[in-house]
Amino acid sequence: MALQRKAEPRVRPLLSLGFLLTFSLALIFLDAKANFGPINLLRRLVSEISIPFESAAKQIASPIDAFINDWTQVGSKNEIISDLRKQNTKLRLNLLTLGNSQRELTKLHETLQLAGLGNYRIVPAQVMSIGAGEGFGSTVLLDVGSDDGIKVNMSIISGNGMIGRVQSTTAHTSTVVLLTDASSNIGARIAGSGEIGFLSGRGLNDSMRLTFIDPKAKVAVGDRLVSYGVSGGIFSPGLPIGVVTKVETLVGSNTKVAYVQPFTDLSQIDLVGVIVSKSKWDPRDSLLPNPTPTPTVTVTITPNPVAPSPSGSAS
Protein backbone atom coordinates (compact mmCIF):
# COMPACT_ATOMS: atom_id res chain seq x y z
CA MET A 1 0.00 0.00 0.00
CA ALA A 2 2.80 2.33 0.89
CA LEU A 3 4.65 1.60 -2.38
CA GLN A 4 1.60 2.25 -4.61
CA ARG A 5 0.85 5.63 -3.03
CA LYS A 6 4.40 6.80 -3.66
CA ALA A 7 4.23 5.83 -7.40
CA GLU A 8 1.00 7.70 -8.22
CA PRO A 9 2.47 11.25 -8.26
CA ARG A 10 5.06 10.21 -10.89
CA VAL A 11 2.54 8.54 -13.26
CA ARG A 12 0.09 11.50 -13.49
CA PRO A 13 2.52 14.09 -14.97
CA LEU A 14 3.63 11.59 -17.58
CA LEU A 15 0.06 10.85 -18.57
CA SER A 16 -0.72 14.59 -18.80
CA LEU A 17 2.31 15.23 -20.97
CA GLY A 18 1.44 12.34 -23.26
CA PHE A 19 -2.11 13.58 -23.61
CA LEU A 20 -0.98 17.13 -24.50
CA LEU A 21 1.48 15.82 -27.10
CA THR A 22 -1.14 13.59 -28.65
CA PHE A 23 -3.68 16.43 -28.74
CA SER A 24 -1.18 18.83 -30.29
CA LEU A 25 -0.20 16.37 -33.01
CA ALA A 26 -3.86 15.78 -33.78
CA LEU A 27 -4.53 19.52 -34.14
CA ILE A 28 -1.51 19.97 -36.39
CA PHE A 29 -2.59 17.02 -38.53
CA LEU A 30 -6.15 18.32 -38.86
CA ASP A 31 -4.99 21.88 -39.67
CA ALA A 32 -2.62 20.65 -42.36
CA LYS A 33 -5.23 18.41 -43.98
CA ALA A 34 -8.32 20.67 -43.95
CA ASN A 35 -8.77 24.40 -44.60
CA PHE A 36 -11.62 24.42 -42.15
CA GLY A 37 -9.53 23.07 -39.33
CA PRO A 38 -9.67 24.56 -35.85
CA ILE A 39 -6.43 26.49 -36.26
CA ASN A 40 -7.56 28.00 -39.55
CA LEU A 41 -10.91 28.89 -37.99
CA LEU A 42 -9.12 30.48 -35.07
CA ARG A 43 -6.89 32.48 -37.42
CA ARG A 44 -9.88 33.81 -39.35
CA LEU A 45 -11.59 34.77 -36.13
CA VAL A 46 -8.51 36.60 -34.85
CA SER A 47 -8.05 38.31 -38.26
CA GLU A 48 -11.65 39.56 -38.38
CA ILE A 49 -11.41 40.85 -34.83
CA SER A 50 -8.05 42.62 -35.45
CA ILE A 51 -8.95 44.33 -38.78
CA PRO A 52 -10.76 47.34 -37.19
CA PHE A 53 -7.89 47.83 -34.78
CA GLU A 54 -5.32 47.70 -37.61
CA SER A 55 -7.30 50.30 -39.65
CA ALA A 56 -7.54 52.61 -36.67
CA ALA A 57 -3.83 52.22 -36.00
CA LYS A 58 -3.00 53.07 -39.67
CA GLN A 59 -5.19 56.20 -39.56
CA ILE A 60 -3.39 57.37 -36.45
CA ALA A 61 0.08 56.45 -37.69
CA SER A 62 -0.21 57.83 -41.27
CA PRO A 63 -0.18 61.58 -40.34
CA ILE A 64 2.68 60.94 -37.95
CA ASP A 65 4.67 59.13 -40.65
CA ALA A 66 3.91 61.87 -43.17
CA PHE A 67 4.98 64.58 -40.70
CA ILE A 68 8.21 62.75 -39.92
CA ASN A 69 8.87 62.22 -43.65
CA ASP A 70 8.18 65.90 -44.47
CA TRP A 71 10.34 67.05 -41.59
CA THR A 72 13.26 64.97 -42.83
CA GLN A 73 12.80 66.49 -46.32
CA VAL A 74 12.47 70.16 -45.29
CA GLY A 75 16.07 70.87 -46.23
CA SER A 76 15.81 69.29 -49.66
CA LYS A 77 12.48 71.04 -50.41
CA ASN A 78 13.96 74.41 -49.45
CA GLU A 79 16.86 73.74 -51.81
CA ILE A 80 14.43 72.85 -54.63
CA ILE A 81 12.42 76.04 -54.03
CA SER A 82 15.63 78.09 -54.02
CA ASP A 83 16.76 76.50 -57.29
CA LEU A 84 13.35 77.13 -58.88
CA ARG A 85 13.48 80.78 -57.83
CA LYS A 86 16.95 81.16 -59.34
CA GLN A 87 15.76 79.55 -62.58
CA ASN A 88 12.73 81.86 -62.63
CA THR A 89 14.95 84.93 -62.16
CA LYS A 90 17.28 83.74 -64.91
CA LEU A 91 14.35 83.21 -67.31
CA ARG A 92 13.03 86.70 -66.57
CA LEU A 93 16.46 88.20 -67.27
CA ASN A 94 16.68 86.23 -70.50
CA LEU A 95 13.28 87.55 -71.58
CA LEU A 96 14.31 91.13 -70.77
CA THR A 97 17.58 90.68 -72.64
CA LEU A 98 15.73 89.23 -75.61
CA GLY A 99 13.29 92.16 -75.60
CA ASN A 100 16.13 94.70 -75.35
CA SER A 101 18.02 92.97 -78.14
CA GLN A 102 14.95 93.05 -80.35
CA ARG A 103 14.47 96.77 -79.71
CA GLU A 104 18.14 97.47 -80.42
CA LEU A 105 17.97 95.54 -83.68
CA THR A 106 14.89 97.53 -84.69
CA LYS A 107 16.57 100.86 -83.94
CA LEU A 108 19.76 99.81 -85.74
CA HIS A 109 17.70 98.73 -88.75
CA GLU A 110 15.91 102.10 -88.83
CA THR A 111 19.22 103.99 -88.61
CA LEU A 112 20.79 101.92 -91.39
CA GLN A 113 17.68 102.39 -93.51
CA LEU A 114 17.84 106.18 -93.16
CA ALA A 115 21.56 106.16 -94.00
CA GLY A 116 20.91 103.99 -97.04
CA LEU A 117 18.16 106.26 -98.34
CA GLY A 118 20.42 109.31 -97.99
CA ASN A 119 23.46 107.50 -99.39
CA TYR A 120 25.44 108.19 -96.19
CA ARG A 121 28.20 105.97 -94.87
CA ILE A 122 27.87 105.62 -91.11
CA VAL A 123 29.63 104.02 -88.16
CA PRO A 124 27.11 102.48 -85.70
CA ALA A 125 27.65 103.55 -82.10
CA GLN A 126 26.27 102.78 -78.66
CA VAL A 127 25.43 105.56 -76.21
CA MET A 128 27.49 104.92 -73.09
CA SER A 129 26.12 107.76 -70.96
CA ILE A 130 23.87 110.80 -71.11
CA GLY A 131 24.91 113.89 -69.21
CA ALA A 132 26.50 117.29 -69.19
CA GLY A 133 29.82 117.81 -70.90
CA GLU A 134 32.26 120.58 -70.10
CA GLY A 135 30.65 123.83 -71.26
CA PHE A 136 27.64 121.96 -72.66
CA GLY A 137 24.31 121.11 -71.06
CA SER A 138 23.05 118.24 -73.21
CA THR A 139 25.61 115.68 -74.37
CA VAL A 140 26.02 111.95 -74.83
CA LEU A 141 29.14 109.79 -74.83
CA LEU A 142 29.58 107.23 -77.63
CA ASP A 143 31.72 104.10 -77.67
CA VAL A 144 33.52 105.03 -80.94
CA GLY A 145 36.33 107.51 -81.44
CA SER A 146 39.13 108.71 -83.68
CA ASP A 147 40.42 105.16 -84.18
CA ASP A 148 37.05 104.41 -85.81
CA GLY A 149 37.32 107.38 -88.18
CA ILE A 150 35.22 109.77 -86.09
CA LYS A 151 36.00 113.49 -86.40
CA VAL A 152 34.74 116.70 -84.82
CA ASN A 153 31.49 118.17 -86.26
CA MET A 154 30.35 114.92 -87.88
CA SER A 155 26.56 114.57 -87.84
CA ILE A 156 24.86 112.01 -85.57
CA ILE A 157 21.61 110.36 -86.63
CA SER A 158 19.05 107.94 -85.25
CA GLY A 159 16.38 106.14 -87.20
CA ASN A 160 14.21 109.29 -87.11
CA GLY A 161 16.80 111.84 -88.20
CA MET A 162 19.57 114.12 -86.94
CA ILE A 163 20.17 114.40 -83.18
CA GLY A 164 23.48 116.28 -82.84
CA ARG A 165 27.12 116.66 -83.83
CA VAL A 166 30.49 115.42 -82.57
CA GLN A 167 32.04 117.94 -80.19
CA SER A 168 35.26 116.10 -79.25
CA THR A 169 36.91 112.68 -79.59
CA THR A 170 39.39 110.35 -77.94
CA ALA A 171 40.83 107.19 -79.45
CA HIS A 172 37.77 105.12 -78.47
CA THR A 173 35.03 107.58 -77.43
CA SER A 174 33.21 110.63 -78.76
CA THR A 175 31.29 113.40 -77.01
CA VAL A 176 28.17 114.50 -78.90
CA VAL A 177 26.37 117.81 -78.43
CA LEU A 178 22.62 117.31 -78.93
CA LEU A 179 20.54 119.70 -81.03
CA THR A 180 18.63 120.75 -77.91
CA ASP A 181 21.75 122.00 -76.12
CA ALA A 182 21.71 125.77 -75.50
CA SER A 183 25.02 126.14 -77.37
CA SER A 184 23.83 124.24 -80.46
CA ASN A 185 23.11 126.30 -83.57
CA ILE A 186 22.69 124.81 -87.06
CA GLY A 187 21.03 125.74 -90.35
CA ALA A 188 17.55 124.32 -90.95
CA ARG A 189 15.03 124.46 -93.78
CA ILE A 190 11.24 124.17 -93.86
CA ALA A 191 10.23 121.25 -96.07
CA GLY A 192 8.19 122.29 -99.06
CA SER A 193 8.45 126.07 -98.76
CA GLY A 194 12.25 126.08 -98.48
CA GLU A 195 12.31 128.84 -95.86
CA ILE A 196 15.73 128.91 -94.15
CA GLY A 197 16.61 129.78 -90.58
CA PHE A 198 18.92 129.09 -87.66
CA LEU A 199 17.88 126.31 -85.30
CA SER A 200 19.14 126.74 -81.74
CA GLY A 201 18.74 124.60 -78.65
CA ARG A 202 16.91 125.73 -75.53
CA GLY A 203 18.37 123.29 -73.01
CA LEU A 204 15.19 121.20 -73.15
CA ASN A 205 14.93 117.67 -74.57
CA ASP A 206 11.67 118.37 -76.38
CA SER A 207 12.04 121.89 -77.77
CA MET A 208 14.23 123.98 -80.11
CA ARG A 209 13.77 127.43 -81.62
CA LEU A 210 13.97 128.38 -85.29
CA THR A 211 14.72 131.99 -86.22
CA PHE A 212 14.17 132.82 -89.89
CA ILE A 213 16.52 134.80 -92.07
CA ASP A 214 13.61 136.34 -93.95
CA PRO A 215 11.36 138.31 -91.57
CA LYS A 216 8.44 137.63 -93.88
CA ALA A 217 8.99 133.87 -93.97
CA LYS A 218 5.83 131.83 -93.97
CA VAL A 219 5.62 129.06 -91.37
CA ALA A 220 2.78 127.21 -89.69
CA VAL A 221 2.26 124.63 -86.98
CA GLY A 222 2.88 121.17 -88.43
CA ASP A 223 5.63 122.25 -90.85
CA ARG A 224 8.58 119.86 -90.83
CA LEU A 225 12.28 120.72 -90.77
CA VAL A 226 15.39 119.20 -92.35
CA SER A 227 19.04 120.13 -91.92
CA TYR A 228 20.40 122.79 -94.26
CA GLY A 229 23.84 122.28 -95.70
CA VAL A 230 25.91 123.55 -98.60
CA SER A 231 28.53 121.86 -100.71
CA GLY A 232 31.68 121.49 -98.62
CA GLY A 233 29.81 122.54 -95.47
CA ILE A 234 30.01 120.96 -92.03
CA PHE A 235 26.56 119.38 -91.77
CA SER A 236 24.87 116.87 -94.04
CA PRO A 237 21.82 118.37 -95.78
CA GLY A 238 18.33 116.90 -95.87
CA LEU A 239 18.41 115.13 -92.49
CA PRO A 240 14.99 115.14 -90.75
CA ILE A 241 15.00 117.24 -87.58
CA GLY A 242 11.54 117.88 -86.18
CA VAL A 243 8.10 119.47 -86.50
CA VAL A 244 6.88 123.00 -85.72
CA THR A 245 4.62 123.08 -82.67
CA LYS A 246 4.25 126.83 -82.11
CA VAL A 247 4.81 130.10 -84.03
CA GLU A 248 5.33 133.54 -82.48
CA THR A 249 6.19 137.04 -83.75
CA LEU A 250 8.92 138.86 -81.84
CA VAL A 251 7.78 141.99 -80.02
CA GLY A 252 8.77 145.18 -81.85
CA SER A 253 9.45 143.45 -85.18
CA ASN A 254 7.84 141.30 -87.79
CA THR A 255 10.35 138.47 -87.28
CA LYS A 256 8.69 135.11 -86.75
CA VAL A 257 10.04 132.46 -84.41
CA ALA A 258 9.00 128.83 -84.59
CA TYR A 259 9.33 126.27 -81.79
CA VAL A 260 10.29 122.80 -82.95
CA GLN A 261 9.88 119.37 -81.37
CA PRO A 262 12.55 116.87 -82.50
CA PHE A 263 11.48 113.68 -84.26
CA THR A 264 13.70 111.67 -81.90
CA ASP A 265 13.08 111.42 -78.17
CA LEU A 266 16.53 112.59 -77.06
CA SER A 267 16.06 111.20 -73.54
CA GLN A 268 15.73 107.65 -74.90
CA ILE A 269 18.59 107.34 -77.42
CA ASP A 270 20.90 104.33 -77.22
CA LEU A 271 21.93 103.16 -80.71
CA VAL A 272 22.94 105.86 -83.21
CA GLY A 273 24.98 106.32 -86.36
CA VAL A 274 27.87 108.69 -87.04
CA ILE A 275 27.94 109.94 -90.66
CA VAL A 276 31.56 109.57 -91.72
CA SER A 277 30.91 110.13 -95.43
CA LYS A 278 28.24 112.51 -96.77
CA SER A 279 26.23 112.05 -99.92
CA LYS A 280 27.30 113.91 -103.07
CA TRP A 281 23.71 114.99 -103.65
CA ASP A 282 21.11 116.73 -101.52
CA PRO A 283 18.20 114.39 -100.72
CA ARG A 284 16.00 117.43 -100.15
CA ASP A 285 12.79 116.28 -98.41
CA SER A 286 12.90 112.60 -99.41
CA LEU A 287 14.15 111.40 -96.00
CA LEU A 288 11.27 112.84 -94.00
CA PRO A 289 9.01 110.25 -92.36
CA ASN A 290 5.55 109.90 -93.79
CA PRO A 291 3.24 112.33 -91.97
CA THR A 292 0.53 110.84 -89.84
CA PRO A 293 -2.73 111.44 -91.68
CA THR A 294 -5.27 113.57 -89.88
CA PRO A 295 -8.62 111.80 -89.75
CA THR A 296 -11.35 113.52 -91.69
CA VAL A 297 -14.54 114.08 -89.74
CA THR A 298 -17.60 113.56 -91.87
CA VAL A 299 -20.83 115.10 -90.64
CA THR A 300 -24.04 113.79 -92.13
CA ILE A 301 -27.17 115.89 -91.67
CA THR A 302 -30.45 114.05 -91.93
CA PRO A 303 -33.39 116.44 -92.54
CA ASN A 304 -36.44 116.02 -90.42
CA PRO A 305 -39.40 114.60 -92.37
CA VAL A 306 -42.04 117.18 -93.29
CA ALA A 307 -45.10 116.55 -91.21
CA PRO A 308 -48.29 116.28 -93.27
CA SER A 309 -50.59 119.26 -92.94
CA PRO A 310 -53.87 118.40 -91.22
CA SER A 311 -56.97 118.31 -93.39
CA GLY A 312 -60.62 118.07 -92.54
CA SER A 313 -64.15 119.09 -93.54
CA ALA A 314 -66.76 121.17 -91.82
CA SER A 315 -70.37 120.87 -92.25
C-alpha positions as CSV (number, residue, x, y, z in Angstrom):
1,M,0.0,0.0,0.0
2,A,2.8,2.3,0.9
3,L,4.7,1.6,-2.4
4,Q,1.6,2.3,-4.6
5,R,0.9,5.6,-3.0
6,K,4.4,6.8,-3.7
7,A,4.2,5.8,-7.4
8,E,1.0,7.7,-8.2
9,P,2.5,11.2,-8.3
10,R,5.1,10.2,-10.9
11,V,2.5,8.5,-13.3
12,R,0.1,11.5,-13.5
13,P,2.5,14.1,-15.0
14,L,3.6,11.6,-17.6
15,L,0.1,10.8,-18.6
16,S,-0.7,14.6,-18.8
17,L,2.3,15.2,-21.0
18,G,1.4,12.3,-23.3
19,F,-2.1,13.6,-23.6
20,L,-1.0,17.1,-24.5
21,L,1.5,15.8,-27.1
22,T,-1.1,13.6,-28.7
23,F,-3.7,16.4,-28.7
24,S,-1.2,18.8,-30.3
25,L,-0.2,16.4,-33.0
26,A,-3.9,15.8,-33.8
27,L,-4.5,19.5,-34.1
28,I,-1.5,20.0,-36.4
29,F,-2.6,17.0,-38.5
30,L,-6.1,18.3,-38.9
31,D,-5.0,21.9,-39.7
32,A,-2.6,20.7,-42.4
33,K,-5.2,18.4,-44.0
34,A,-8.3,20.7,-43.9
35,N,-8.8,24.4,-44.6
36,F,-11.6,24.4,-42.2
37,G,-9.5,23.1,-39.3
38,P,-9.7,24.6,-35.9
39,I,-6.4,26.5,-36.3
40,N,-7.6,28.0,-39.6
41,L,-10.9,28.9,-38.0
42,L,-9.1,30.5,-35.1
43,R,-6.9,32.5,-37.4
44,R,-9.9,33.8,-39.3
45,L,-11.6,34.8,-36.1
46,V,-8.5,36.6,-34.9
47,S,-8.1,38.3,-38.3
48,E,-11.6,39.6,-38.4
49,I,-11.4,40.8,-34.8
50,S,-8.1,42.6,-35.4
51,I,-8.9,44.3,-38.8
52,P,-10.8,47.3,-37.2
53,F,-7.9,47.8,-34.8
54,E,-5.3,47.7,-37.6
55,S,-7.3,50.3,-39.7
56,A,-7.5,52.6,-36.7
57,A,-3.8,52.2,-36.0
58,K,-3.0,53.1,-39.7
59,Q,-5.2,56.2,-39.6
60,I,-3.4,57.4,-36.5
61,A,0.1,56.4,-37.7
62,S,-0.2,57.8,-41.3
63,P,-0.2,61.6,-40.3
64,I,2.7,60.9,-37.9
65,D,4.7,59.1,-40.6
66,A,3.9,61.9,-43.2
67,F,5.0,64.6,-40.7
68,I,8.2,62.8,-39.9
69,N,8.9,62.2,-43.7
70,D,8.2,65.9,-44.5
71,W,10.3,67.1,-41.6
72,T,13.3,65.0,-42.8
73,Q,12.8,66.5,-46.3
74,V,12.5,70.2,-45.3
75,G,16.1,70.9,-46.2
76,S,15.8,69.3,-49.7
77,K,12.5,71.0,-50.4
78,N,14.0,74.4,-49.5
79,E,16.9,73.7,-51.8
80,I,14.4,72.8,-54.6
81,I,12.4,76.0,-54.0
82,S,15.6,78.1,-54.0
83,D,16.8,76.5,-57.3
84,L,13.4,77.1,-58.9
85,R,13.5,80.8,-57.8
86,K,17.0,81.2,-59.3
87,Q,15.8,79.6,-62.6
88,N,12.7,81.9,-62.6
89,T,14.9,84.9,-62.2
90,K,17.3,83.7,-64.9
91,L,14.4,83.2,-67.3
92,R,13.0,86.7,-66.6
93,L,16.5,88.2,-67.3
94,N,16.7,86.2,-70.5
95,L,13.3,87.6,-71.6
96,L,14.3,91.1,-70.8
97,T,17.6,90.7,-72.6
98,L,15.7,89.2,-75.6
99,G,13.3,92.2,-75.6
100,N,16.1,94.7,-75.4
101,S,18.0,93.0,-78.1
102,Q,14.9,93.0,-80.4
103,R,14.5,96.8,-79.7
104,E,18.1,97.5,-80.4
105,L,18.0,95.5,-83.7
106,T,14.9,97.5,-84.7
107,K,16.6,100.9,-83.9
108,L,19.8,99.8,-85.7
109,H,17.7,98.7,-88.7
110,E,15.9,102.1,-88.8
111,T,19.2,104.0,-88.6
112,L,20.8,101.9,-91.4
113,Q,17.7,102.4,-93.5
114,L,17.8,106.2,-93.2
115,A,21.6,106.2,-94.0
116,G,20.9,104.0,-97.0
117,L,18.2,106.3,-98.3
118,G,20.4,109.3,-98.0
119,N,23.5,107.5,-99.4
120,Y,25.4,108.2,-96.2
121,R,28.2,106.0,-94.9
122,I,27.9,105.6,-91.1
123,V,29.6,104.0,-88.2
124,P,27.1,102.5,-85.7
125,A,27.7,103.5,-82.1
126,Q,26.3,102.8,-78.7
127,V,25.4,105.6,-76.2
128,M,27.5,104.9,-73.1
129,S,26.1,107.8,-71.0
130,I,23.9,110.8,-71.1
131,G,24.9,113.9,-69.2
132,A,26.5,117.3,-69.2
133,G,29.8,117.8,-70.9
134,E,32.3,120.6,-70.1
135,G,30.7,123.8,-71.3
136,F,27.6,122.0,-72.7
137,G,24.3,121.1,-71.1
138,S,23.1,118.2,-73.2
139,T,25.6,115.7,-74.4
140,V,26.0,111.9,-74.8
141,L,29.1,109.8,-74.8
142,L,29.6,107.2,-77.6
143,D,31.7,104.1,-77.7
144,V,33.5,105.0,-80.9
145,G,36.3,107.5,-81.4
146,S,39.1,108.7,-83.7
147,D,40.4,105.2,-84.2
148,D,37.1,104.4,-85.8
149,G,37.3,107.4,-88.2
150,I,35.2,109.8,-86.1
151,K,36.0,113.5,-86.4
152,V,34.7,116.7,-84.8
153,N,31.5,118.2,-86.3
154,M,30.4,114.9,-87.9
155,S,26.6,114.6,-87.8
156,I,24.9,112.0,-85.6
157,I,21.6,110.4,-86.6
158,S,19.1,107.9,-85.2
159,G,16.4,106.1,-87.2
160,N,14.2,109.3,-87.1
161,G,16.8,111.8,-88.2
162,M,19.6,114.1,-86.9
163,I,20.2,114.4,-83.2
164,G,23.5,116.3,-82.8
165,R,27.1,116.7,-83.8
166,V,30.5,115.4,-82.6
167,Q,32.0,117.9,-80.2
168,S,35.3,116.1,-79.3
169,T,36.9,112.7,-79.6
170,T,39.4,110.4,-77.9
171,A,40.8,107.2,-79.5
172,H,37.8,105.1,-78.5
173,T,35.0,107.6,-77.4
174,S,33.2,110.6,-78.8
175,T,31.3,113.4,-77.0
176,V,28.2,114.5,-78.9
177,V,26.4,117.8,-78.4
178,L,22.6,117.3,-78.9
179,L,20.5,119.7,-81.0
180,T,18.6,120.8,-77.9
181,D,21.8,122.0,-76.1
182,A,21.7,125.8,-75.5
183,S,25.0,126.1,-77.4
184,S,23.8,124.2,-80.5
185,N,23.1,126.3,-83.6
186,I,22.7,124.8,-87.1
187,G,21.0,125.7,-90.3
188,A,17.5,124.3,-91.0
189,R,15.0,124.5,-93.8
190,I,11.2,124.2,-93.9
191,A,10.2,121.2,-96.1
192,G,8.2,122.3,-99.1
193,S,8.4,126.1,-98.8
194,G,12.3,126.1,-98.5
195,E,12.3,128.8,-95.9
196,I,15.7,128.9,-94.2
197,G,16.6,129.8,-90.6
198,F,18.9,129.1,-87.7
199,L,17.9,126.3,-85.3
200,S,19.1,126.7,-81.7
201,G,18.7,124.6,-78.6
202,R,16.9,125.7,-75.5
203,G,18.4,123.3,-73.0
204,L,15.2,121.2,-73.2
205,N,14.9,117.7,-74.6
206,D,11.7,118.4,-76.4
207,S,12.0,121.9,-77.8
208,M,14.2,124.0,-80.1
209,R,13.8,127.4,-81.6
210,L,14.0,128.4,-85.3
211,T,14.7,132.0,-86.2
212,F,14.2,132.8,-89.9
213,I,16.5,134.8,-92.1
214,D,13.6,136.3,-94.0
215,P,11.4,138.3,-91.6
216,K,8.4,137.6,-93.9
217,A,9.0,133.9,-94.0
218,K,5.8,131.8,-94.0
219,V,5.6,129.1,-91.4
220,A,2.8,127.2,-89.7
221,V,2.3,124.6,-87.0
222,G,2.9,121.2,-88.4
223,D,5.6,122.2,-90.8
224,R,8.6,119.9,-90.8
225,L,12.3,120.7,-90.8
226,V,15.4,119.2,-92.4
227,S,19.0,120.1,-91.9
228,Y,20.4,122.8,-94.3
229,G,23.8,122.3,-95.7
230,V,25.9,123.5,-98.6
231,S,28.5,121.9,-100.7
232,G,31.7,121.5,-98.6
233,G,29.8,122.5,-95.5
234,I,30.0,121.0,-92.0
235,F,26.6,119.4,-91.8
236,S,24.9,116.9,-94.0
237,P,21.8,118.4,-95.8
238,G,18.3,116.9,-95.9
239,L,18.4,115.1,-92.5
240,P,15.0,115.1,-90.8
241,I,15.0,117.2,-87.6
242,G,11.5,117.9,-86.2
243,V,8.1,119.5,-86.5
244,V,6.9,123.0,-85.7
245,T,4.6,123.1,-82.7
246,K,4.3,126.8,-82.1
247,V,4.8,130.1,-84.0
248,E,5.3,133.5,-82.5
249,T,6.2,137.0,-83.7
250,L,8.9,138.9,-81.8
251,V,7.8,142.0,-80.0
252,G,8.8,145.2,-81.9
253,S,9.4,143.5,-85.2
254,N,7.8,141.3,-87.8
255,T,10.4,138.5,-87.3
256,K,8.7,135.1,-86.8
257,V,10.0,132.5,-84.4
258,A,9.0,128.8,-84.6
259,Y,9.3,126.3,-81.8
260,V,10.3,122.8,-82.9
261,Q,9.9,119.4,-81.4
262,P,12.6,116.9,-82.5
263,F,11.5,113.7,-84.3
264,T,13.7,111.7,-81.9
265,D,13.1,111.4,-78.2
266,L,16.5,112.6,-77.1
267,S,16.1,111.2,-73.5
268,Q,15.7,107.6,-74.9
269,I,18.6,107.3,-77.4
270,D,20.9,104.3,-77.2
271,L,21.9,103.2,-80.7
272,V,22.9,105.9,-83.2
273,G,25.0,106.3,-86.4
274,V,27.9,108.7,-87.0
275,I,27.9,109.9,-90.7
276,V,31.6,109.6,-91.7
277,S,30.9,110.1,-95.4
278,K,28.2,112.5,-96.8
279,S,26.2,112.0,-99.9
280,K,27.3,113.9,-103.1
281,W,23.7,115.0,-103.7
282,D,21.1,116.7,-101.5
283,P,18.2,114.4,-100.7
284,R,16.0,117.4,-100.2
285,D,12.8,116.3,-98.4
286,S,12.9,112.6,-99.4
287,L,14.1,111.4,-96.0
288,L,11.3,112.8,-94.0
289,P,9.0,110.2,-92.4
290,N,5.6,109.9,-93.8
291,P,3.2,112.3,-92.0
292,T,0.5,110.8,-89.8
293,P,-2.7,111.4,-91.7
294,T,-5.3,113.6,-89.9
295,P,-8.6,111.8,-89.7
296,T,-11.4,113.5,-91.7
297,V,-14.5,114.1,-89.7
298,T,-17.6,113.6,-91.9
299,V,-20.8,115.1,-90.6
300,T,-24.0,113.8,-92.1
301,I,-27.2,115.9,-91.7
302,T,-30.4,114.0,-91.9
303,P,-33.4,116.4,-92.5
304,N,-36.4,116.0,-90.4
305,P,-39.4,114.6,-92.4
306,V,-42.0,117.2,-93.3
307,A,-45.1,116.5,-91.2
308,P,-48.3,116.3,-93.3
309,S,-50.6,119.3,-92.9
310,P,-53.9,118.4,-91.2
311,S,-57.0,118.3,-93.4
312,G,-60.6,118.1,-92.5
313,S,-64.1,119.1,-93.5
314,A,-66.8,121.2,-91.8
315,S,-70.4,120.9,-92.2
